[in-house]
Amino acid sequence: MATLKEKIGYGFGDMSSSMFWKIFSYYLPIFYSNIYGLSLSDTAVLLLVTRIWDAVSDPMMGIIADRTHTRWGKYRPYLLWIALPFAVCGILSFTTPDFSATGKLVWAYVTYVMMMTVYTAINVPYGAMLGVMTDDSDTKTVFSSYRMFFAYGGSFVALFAWEPLCNFFKDVTGSVSTSWQYSMIVIAIMCFVIFLLCFGMTHEYVKTVSTASIGQDFKSLLSNVPWWLLIVAALGSNLFNTVRGATAAYFFKDYIGDNIFLNLGDLSILFYAGLFLGVGEVSNMVGVVLTVPLSRRFGKKSTYILTMIVLAALSILFFYLPCTPFGFWLMLMMQVVISICTGIVSPLIWSMYADVSDYAELKDGTASTGLIFSSSSMAQKFGGAFGGAAVMWILAAFGYNTAVSAVQTEEALTGLALLMSWIPAAVALLSVIVVYFYPLTKERMNDISEKLKVVRAVNNNLSSHEQ
């Protein structure tokens, strides 16, 4: 029986990852284009190339982790080994060197590739831990829910604090670029400590023994129909989040404007991108809490489909909200509901990957949890890569002007509105169509779980005798 300490400890891992991931997904594009000094086209290509490399490296890391054997287990030691490089590379990525335009472009590529490589090195093994901390499908959903609850909590802290931190350090240093670097130092220190807590509070219990070679692992993976369907679904859900998130800073800067206050009687609050995104992260946490009861009641597949349909409908409605004080309140409330839905989806995806891993182990004898979970990370990276790059390209296509004091055209403002509404809605509907054909229902997973207990017992006994 999993302890509360282990559940919280596992949640800490994605709390740390998500603090970085959300800052990089939502603020790095505008940092590169509006502060660092890259053009929209250079930023788009940079985001695409570096994250494609990052996605391609995920299966390699999965294979390495599957074949790691230490006294701490297969996957857990990477939390200890990579935590410091993770923090350092994050700081370097938000550092603006005094180089020429070409030198700065090279620096951006080198530091971002380094950042995404260490992200893979720590996040792929962390994700794979879900498959070896318990052999019960429902408990995996519980662990996954803790993971996403803490992930959204970390994201809320990072996003809500980011702009105030930047403003604070700007007042102290007098430099916008330096203020962003110092803000990342604060976030990086927090992430380093949290990863160490995750390592110290978790354990690996399930001993998996692969009877297949690396080639057989890949052959099994490529013939795994549920894996292919889940890859597309995960890509879709990550595209949905990345497109809306990466657009938010531009949307508030140009569509809504600076210094917009929402009145609360005698009080008022500043309506800015950090508040909008931060409220979304808190709402995500509410969605995570709902995931376990909803998936137990309706099954993971049905819960995913219904939630994505709601997301598509709400996103379309967002396009028609007026740019007025009342409309701003509606935007905030819409963000709450949309984020509750995305909070339901995220734990489902991770838990469904654990089911796909069990399916592959029973079907082909491949204990390739790391390889399969690396594919989920790969989908996340591709979603981030194409989502971030697409935002840049679409903004450029609509004539968006990156000058500091530029007044955007109506066409550019329409592009911003579409990026927050119709475009992510189309992605959500595509995900619904794909998951409709996903075959691993609740009943089938119960059958797979029972059969695997027998197979694992036999394999572990054989392995013990051989030693």
C-alpha positions as CSV (number, residue, x, y, z in Angstrom):
1,M,0.0,0.0,0.0
2,A,1.5,3.3,-1.0
3,T,2.1,5.8,1.8
4,L,1.2,9.4,1.9
5,K,4.9,10.3,2.1
6,E,5.6,8.5,-1.2
7,K,2.6,10.1,-2.9
8,I,3.7,13.6,-1.9
9,G,7.4,12.8,-2.7
10,Y,6.4,11.6,-6.2
11,G,4.4,14.8,-6.6
12,F,7.4,16.9,-5.8
13,G,9.2,15.6,-8.9
14,D,6.8,17.1,-11.3
15,M,6.4,20.2,-9.2
16,S,10.0,20.9,-9.9
17,S,9.8,20.0,-13.6
18,S,6.6,22.0,-14.2
19,M,8.0,25.1,-12.6
20,F,10.7,25.1,-15.3
21,W,8.5,23.8,-18.1
22,K,5.8,26.4,-17.7
23,I,8.3,29.3,-17.5
24,F,10.1,28.0,-20.6
25,S,6.8,27.3,-22.5
26,Y,5.0,30.6,-21.7
27,Y,7.7,33.2,-21.2
28,L,10.8,32.0,-23.1
29,P,9.2,32.9,-26.5
30,I,8.5,36.5,-25.5
31,F,12.0,36.6,-23.8
32,Y,13.7,35.7,-27.0
33,S,11.7,37.9,-29.3
34,N,11.1,41.0,-27.1
35,I,14.0,41.1,-24.6
36,Y,16.9,38.9,-25.9
37,G,16.5,40.4,-29.4
38,L,15.8,37.5,-31.8
39,S,13.3,37.9,-34.6
40,L,10.0,36.0,-34.6
41,S,11.3,33.7,-37.4
42,D,14.6,33.0,-35.6
43,T,12.7,32.3,-32.3
44,A,10.3,30.0,-34.1
45,V,13.1,27.9,-35.7
46,L,15.0,27.9,-32.4
47,L,12.1,26.5,-30.4
48,L,11.3,23.9,-33.1
49,V,14.8,22.6,-33.7
50,T,15.9,22.4,-30.0
51,R,12.7,20.7,-28.9
52,I,12.7,18.3,-31.8
53,W,16.2,17.2,-30.6
54,D,14.9,17.1,-27.1
55,A,12.0,14.8,-28.2
56,V,14.3,12.5,-30.2
57,S,16.6,12.1,-27.2
58,D,13.7,10.9,-25.0
59,P,13.7,7.3,-26.3
60,M,17.5,7.1,-25.9
61,M,17.1,8.2,-22.3
62,G,14.3,5.7,-21.8
63,I,16.5,2.8,-23.0
64,I,19.4,3.9,-20.8
65,A,17.1,4.2,-17.7
66,D,15.5,0.7,-18.4
67,R,19.0,-0.8,-18.2
68,T,20.3,1.1,-15.2
69,H,20.7,-1.0,-12.0
70,T,21.7,0.7,-8.7
71,R,20.9,0.2,-5.0
72,W,18.3,3.0,-5.5
73,G,16.6,1.3,-8.4
74,K,16.4,1.9,-12.2
75,Y,14.9,5.4,-12.4
76,R,15.1,7.1,-9.1
77,P,18.9,7.8,-9.0
78,Y,18.6,10.2,-11.9
79,L,16.7,12.6,-9.6
80,L,19.8,12.8,-7.5
81,W,22.4,12.9,-10.4
82,I,20.7,15.5,-12.7
83,A,19.1,17.9,-10.2
84,L,22.1,20.4,-10.2
85,P,22.7,20.4,-13.9
86,F,19.0,21.0,-14.4
87,A,19.1,24.1,-12.3
88,V,22.3,25.5,-13.8
89,C,21.1,25.0,-17.4
90,G,17.9,26.8,-16.6
91,I,19.8,29.9,-15.5
92,L,22.1,29.9,-18.5
93,S,19.1,29.8,-20.8
94,F,17.7,33.1,-19.4
95,T,21.2,34.7,-19.5
96,T,21.7,37.5,-22.1
97,P,25.4,37.6,-23.1
98,D,27.1,40.7,-24.5
99,F,27.6,39.1,-27.9
100,S,27.0,40.0,-31.5
101,A,23.7,39.0,-33.1
102,T,25.2,35.8,-34.4
103,G,26.9,35.0,-31.1
104,K,23.6,35.5,-29.2
105,L,21.8,33.2,-31.6
106,V,24.5,30.5,-31.1
107,W,24.3,31.0,-27.3
108,A,20.6,30.6,-27.4
109,Y,20.8,27.3,-29.3
110,V,23.6,25.9,-27.1
111,T,22.0,26.8,-23.8
112,Y,18.5,25.7,-24.8
113,V,19.7,22.4,-26.2
114,M,21.6,21.8,-22.9
115,M,18.5,22.7,-21.0
116,M,16.2,20.3,-22.9
117,T,18.8,17.5,-22.7
118,V,19.1,17.6,-18.9
119,Y,15.3,18.0,-18.7
120,T,15.0,14.7,-20.6
121,A,17.7,13.1,-18.4
122,I,15.7,13.8,-15.3
123,N,12.1,13.8,-16.4
124,V,12.0,10.5,-18.4
125,P,13.3,8.4,-15.5
126,Y,11.0,10.3,-13.2
127,G,8.0,9.5,-15.3
128,A,9.0,5.9,-15.6
129,M,9.0,5.6,-11.8
130,L,5.2,5.5,-12.0
131,G,5.4,2.0,-13.5
132,V,7.6,0.6,-10.7
133,M,6.2,2.2,-7.6
134,T,3.0,0.0,-7.7
135,D,1.5,-2.7,-9.9
136,D,-2.1,-1.6,-9.4
137,S,-3.8,0.4,-12.2
138,D,-6.0,2.5,-9.9
139,T,-3.1,3.3,-7.6
140,K,-1.1,4.5,-10.6
141,T,-3.9,6.9,-11.2
142,V,-3.7,8.1,-7.6
143,F,0.1,8.6,-8.0
144,S,-0.5,10.4,-11.3
145,S,-3.0,12.6,-9.6
146,Y,-0.6,13.6,-6.8
147,R,2.0,14.2,-9.5
148,M,-0.2,16.6,-11.5
149,F,-1.6,18.3,-8.4
150,F,1.9,19.2,-7.2
151,A,2.9,20.0,-10.8
152,Y,0.1,22.6,-11.1
153,G,1.0,23.9,-7.6
154,G,4.6,24.4,-8.7
155,S,3.4,26.0,-12.0
156,F,1.2,28.4,-10.0
157,V,4.0,29.5,-7.8
158,A,6.4,30.0,-10.8
159,L,3.9,31.8,-13.0
160,F,2.3,33.9,-10.4
161,A,5.7,35.0,-9.0
162,W,7.5,35.4,-12.4
163,E,6.5,38.9,-13.4
164,P,6.7,40.3,-9.8
165,L,10.2,38.8,-9.5
166,C,11.2,40.3,-12.9
167,N,9.8,43.7,-11.8
168,F,11.6,43.5,-8.4
169,F,15.0,42.7,-9.9
170,K,14.4,45.3,-12.7
171,D,14.0,48.0,-10.0
172,V,17.2,46.7,-8.2
173,T,19.4,46.2,-11.2
174,G,17.9,48.7,-13.7
175,S,18.2,46.0,-16.4
176,V,15.4,44.1,-17.9
177,S,17.6,41.2,-19.2
178,T,19.4,40.9,-15.9
179,S,16.1,40.9,-14.0
180,W,15.0,37.8,-16.0
181,Q,18.2,36.0,-15.3
182,Y,18.0,36.7,-11.5
183,S,14.4,35.6,-11.5
184,M,15.4,32.3,-13.0
185,I,18.1,31.9,-10.4
186,V,15.4,32.0,-7.7
187,I,13.2,29.5,-9.5
188,A,16.2,27.2,-10.2
189,I,17.3,27.0,-6.5
190,M,13.7,26.0,-5.6
191,C,13.6,23.3,-8.3
192,F,17.0,21.8,-7.2
193,V,15.8,21.4,-3.6
194,I,12.4,19.9,-4.6
195,F,14.0,17.3,-6.8
196,L,16.2,16.2,-3.9
197,L,13.1,15.9,-1.7
198,C,11.5,13.7,-4.4
199,F,14.5,11.4,-4.4
200,G,14.5,11.1,-0.6
201,M,10.8,10.4,-0.2
202,T,10.2,7.7,-2.9
203,H,11.0,4.1,-3.5
204,E,10.8,1.5,-6.3
205,Y,8.9,-1.7,-5.4
206,V,8.0,-3.5,-8.6
207,K,11.0,-5.4,-10.1
208,T,10.6,-5.7,-13.8
209,V,12.8,-8.1,-15.9
210,S,13.0,-7.7,-19.6
211,T,13.3,-10.8,-21.7
212,A,13.8,-8.8,-24.9
213,S,16.7,-7.0,-26.6
214,I,16.7,-3.3,-27.5
215,G,15.7,-4.1,-31.0
216,Q,12.8,-6.2,-29.7
217,D,11.8,-3.4,-27.4
218,F,11.5,-1.0,-30.4
219,K,9.7,-3.6,-32.5
220,S,7.2,-4.1,-29.7
221,L,6.8,-0.3,-29.3
222,L,6.2,0.3,-33.0
223,S,3.6,-2.5,-33.2
224,N,1.8,-1.2,-30.0
225,V,-1.5,0.3,-31.4
226,P,-2.6,1.8,-28.0
227,W,0.8,3.5,-27.8
228,W,0.4,5.1,-31.2
229,L,-3.1,6.4,-30.3
230,L,-2.0,7.7,-27.0
231,I,1.0,9.5,-28.5
232,V,-1.3,11.4,-30.8
233,A,-3.7,12.2,-28.0
234,A,-0.9,13.4,-25.7
235,L,0.5,15.5,-28.5
236,G,-2.9,17.1,-29.0
237,S,-3.4,17.9,-25.3
238,N,0.1,19.4,-25.0
239,L,-0.4,21.4,-28.2
240,F,-3.7,22.7,-26.7
241,N,-1.9,23.9,-23.5
242,T,1.2,25.2,-25.2
243,V,-0.6,27.3,-27.9
244,R,-2.8,29.0,-25.3
245,G,0.0,29.4,-22.8
246,A,2.6,30.8,-25.2
247,T,0.1,33.2,-26.6
248,A,-1.0,34.6,-23.2
249,A,1.9,37.0,-22.7
250,Y,1.4,38.5,-26.2
251,F,-2.4,38.5,-25.7
252,F,-2.3,40.5,-22.5
253,K,0.4,42.9,-23.8
254,D,-1.4,43.8,-27.0
255,Y,-5.0,42.6,-27.1
256,I,-6.0,43.5,-23.5
257,G,-3.2,46.0,-22.7
258,D,-1.2,46.9,-19.6
259,N,-2.6,48.1,-16.2
260,I,-6.1,46.6,-16.5
261,F,-7.7,46.4,-13.1
262,L,-10.7,44.2,-12.1
263,N,-12.8,46.0,-9.5
264,L,-13.8,44.1,-6.4
265,G,-15.8,46.8,-4.5
266,D,-13.3,48.8,-2.6
267,L,-10.5,46.6,-3.9
268,S,-9.1,46.0,-7.3
269,I,-6.6,43.5,-8.8
270,L,-4.3,43.9,-11.7
271,F,-5.4,41.6,-14.6
272,Y,-2.1,40.4,-16.2
273,A,-0.8,37.3,-17.9
274,G,0.8,36.0,-14.7
275,L,-2.5,36.2,-12.8
276,F,-4.4,34.6,-15.7
277,L,-2.0,31.7,-16.0
278,G,-1.6,31.4,-12.2
279,V,-5.3,31.2,-11.7
280,G,-5.3,28.5,-14.4
281,E,-2.7,26.5,-12.5
282,V,-4.8,26.5,-9.3
283,S,-7.8,25.5,-11.3
284,N,-5.8,22.7,-12.8
285,M,-5.3,21.4,-9.2
286,V,-9.0,21.2,-8.8
287,G,-9.3,19.2,-12.0
288,V,-6.6,16.8,-10.8
289,V,-8.6,16.1,-7.6
290,L,-11.6,15.2,-9.8
291,T,-9.6,12.8,-12.0
292,V,-9.6,9.7,-9.7
293,P,-13.3,9.7,-8.9
294,L,-14.3,10.5,-12.6
295,S,-11.9,7.8,-14.0
296,R,-13.2,5.2,-11.6
297,R,-16.8,6.0,-12.4
298,F,-16.5,6.4,-16.2
299,G,-13.2,4.8,-17.1
300,K,-10.1,6.7,-18.3
301,K,-11.0,6.6,-22.0
302,S,-14.5,8.0,-21.5
303,T,-13.4,10.7,-19.1
304,Y,-10.7,11.9,-21.5
305,I,-13.1,12.1,-24.5
306,L,-15.8,14.0,-22.6
307,T,-13.3,16.4,-21.1
308,M,-11.7,17.3,-24.4
309,I,-15.1,17.9,-26.0
310,V,-15.9,20.4,-23.2
311,L,-12.5,22.0,-23.8
312,A,-13.2,22.5,-27.5
313,A,-16.6,24.1,-26.8
314,L,-15.2,26.5,-24.2
315,S,-12.3,27.5,-26.4
316,I,-14.6,28.5,-29.2
317,L,-16.7,30.6,-26.8
318,F,-13.6,32.4,-25.7
319,F,-13.2,34.0,-29.1
320,Y,-16.5,35.8,-28.7
321,L,-15.8,37.3,-25.3
322,P,-15.8,41.2,-25.5
323,C,-12.7,43.2,-24.7
324,T,-14.5,45.1,-21.9
325,P,-14.3,45.0,-18.1
326,F,-17.2,42.5,-18.0
327,G,-15.5,40.6,-20.8
328,F,-12.3,40.4,-18.7
329,W,-14.1,38.8,-15.9
330,L,-15.6,36.3,-18.3
331,M,-12.2,35.5,-19.6
332,L,-10.9,34.9,-16.1
333,M,-13.9,32.6,-15.3
334,M,-13.5,30.8,-18.6
335,Q,-9.8,30.2,-17.8
336,V,-10.9,28.6,-14.5
337,V,-13.2,26.1,-16.2
338,I,-10.9,25.4,-19.1
339,S,-8.0,24.8,-16.6
340,I,-10.1,22.5,-14.5
341,C,-10.7,20.4,-17.6
342,T,-7.0,20.3,-18.6
343,G,-6.3,19.4,-15.0
344,I,-8.4,16.3,-15.4
345,V,-6.7,15.3,-18.7
346,S,-3.1,15.5,-17.6
347,P,-3.1,12.7,-14.9
348,L,-5.2,10.5,-17.2
349,I,-2.5,10.6,-19.9
350,W,0.3,9.6,-17.6
351,S,-1.8,6.9,-16.0
352,M,-2.8,5.6,-19.5
353,Y,0.9,5.4,-20.4
354,A,1.4,3.1,-17.4
355,D,-1.4,0.9,-18.7
356,V,0.2,0.8,-22.2
357,S,3.5,-0.3,-20.5
358,D,1.7,-3.2,-18.8
359,Y,0.0,-4.1,-22.0
360,A,3.3,-4.3,-23.8
361,E,4.9,-6.3,-21.0
362,L,2.2,-8.9,-21.1
363,K,2.0,-9.0,-24.9
364,D,5.7,-9.0,-25.8
365,G,7.6,-9.6,-22.6
366,T,9.2,-6.2,-22.8
367,A,9.7,-4.5,-19.5
368,S,10.5,-1.3,-21.3
369,T,8.7,1.2,-18.9
370,G,11.4,3.9,-19.5
371,L,11.1,3.6,-23.2
372,I,7.3,3.8,-23.2
373,F,7.3,6.7,-20.7
374,S,9.9,8.5,-22.7
375,S,7.4,8.6,-25.5
376,S,5.0,10.5,-23.3
377,S,7.8,13.0,-22.7
378,M,8.5,13.0,-26.4
379,A,4.9,13.9,-27.2
380,Q,5.1,16.7,-24.6
381,K,8.3,18.0,-26.2
382,F,6.8,17.8,-29.8
383,G,3.7,19.5,-28.5
384,G,5.8,22.3,-27.0
385,A,8.1,22.5,-30.1
386,F,5.3,22.7,-32.7
387,G,3.0,24.7,-30.4
388,G,5.7,27.3,-29.6
389,A,6.9,27.6,-33.1
390,A,3.4,27.7,-34.5
391,V,2.6,30.7,-32.3
392,M,5.6,32.6,-33.6
393,W,4.8,31.7,-37.3
394,I,1.1,32.5,-36.9
395,L,1.9,35.8,-35.3
396,A,4.3,36.6,-38.1
397,A,1.7,35.7,-40.7
398,F,-0.8,38.0,-39.1
399,G,1.7,40.9,-39.1
400,Y,2.5,41.0,-35.4
401,N,5.1,43.8,-34.6
402,T,7.7,42.9,-31.9
403,A,8.8,46.6,-31.4
404,V,8.5,47.5,-27.7
405,S,5.9,50.4,-28.2
406,A,4.3,49.0,-31.4
407,V,0.5,49.3,-31.9
408,Q,-0.8,46.1,-33.4
409,T,-3.1,46.0,-36.5
410,E,-6.6,44.6,-36.3
411,E,-5.3,41.6,-38.3
412,A,-2.6,40.9,-35.7
413,L,-5.1,41.2,-32.9
414,T,-7.4,38.7,-34.7
415,G,-4.5,36.3,-34.9
416,L,-4.0,36.6,-31.1
417,A,-7.7,35.9,-30.5
418,L,-7.6,32.8,-32.8
419,L,-4.6,31.5,-31.0
420,M,-6.5,31.6,-27.7
421,S,-9.7,30.0,-29.1
422,W,-10.4,28.3,-32.4
423,I,-6.9,26.9,-33.0
424,P,-6.6,25.0,-29.7
425,A,-10.3,24.0,-30.1
426,A,-9.5,22.2,-33.4
427,V,-6.6,20.4,-31.7
428,A,-8.9,19.2,-28.9
429,L,-11.4,17.8,-31.3
430,L,-8.6,15.9,-33.1
431,S,-7.7,14.3,-29.8
432,V,-11.2,13.2,-29.2
433,I,-11.3,11.4,-32.6
434,V,-8.1,9.6,-31.9
435,V,-8.9,8.4,-28.3
436,Y,-12.2,7.0,-29.5
437,F,-10.3,4.1,-31.0
438,Y,-8.1,3.5,-27.9
439,P,-8.7,-0.1,-26.8
440,L,-7.5,-0.3,-23.2
441,T,-10.7,0.0,-21.3
442,K,-11.0,-0.4,-17.5
443,E,-12.2,-4.1,-17.9
444,R,-9.3,-5.0,-20.2
445,M,-6.8,-3.4,-17.8
446,N,-8.1,-5.4,-14.9
447,D,-7.5,-8.6,-16.8
448,I,-4.0,-7.5,-17.9
449,S,-3.1,-6.7,-14.3
450,E,-4.0,-10.1,-13.0
451,K,-2.1,-11.9,-15.7
452,L,1.0,-9.8,-15.2
453,K,1.2,-10.7,-11.5
454,V,1.7,-14.3,-12.5
455,V,4.2,-13.5,-15.3
456,R,6.3,-11.2,-13.1
457,A,6.5,-13.8,-10.3
458,V,7.8,-16.4,-12.7
459,N,10.3,-14.0,-14.4
460,N,11.7,-12.8,-11.0
461,N,12.1,-16.4,-9.8
462,L,14.0,-17.3,-13.0
463,S,16.2,-14.2,-12.6
464,S,17.0,-15.1,-8.9
465,H,18.0,-18.7,-9.9
466,E,20.3,-17.4,-12.7
467,Q,22.1,-15.2,-10.3
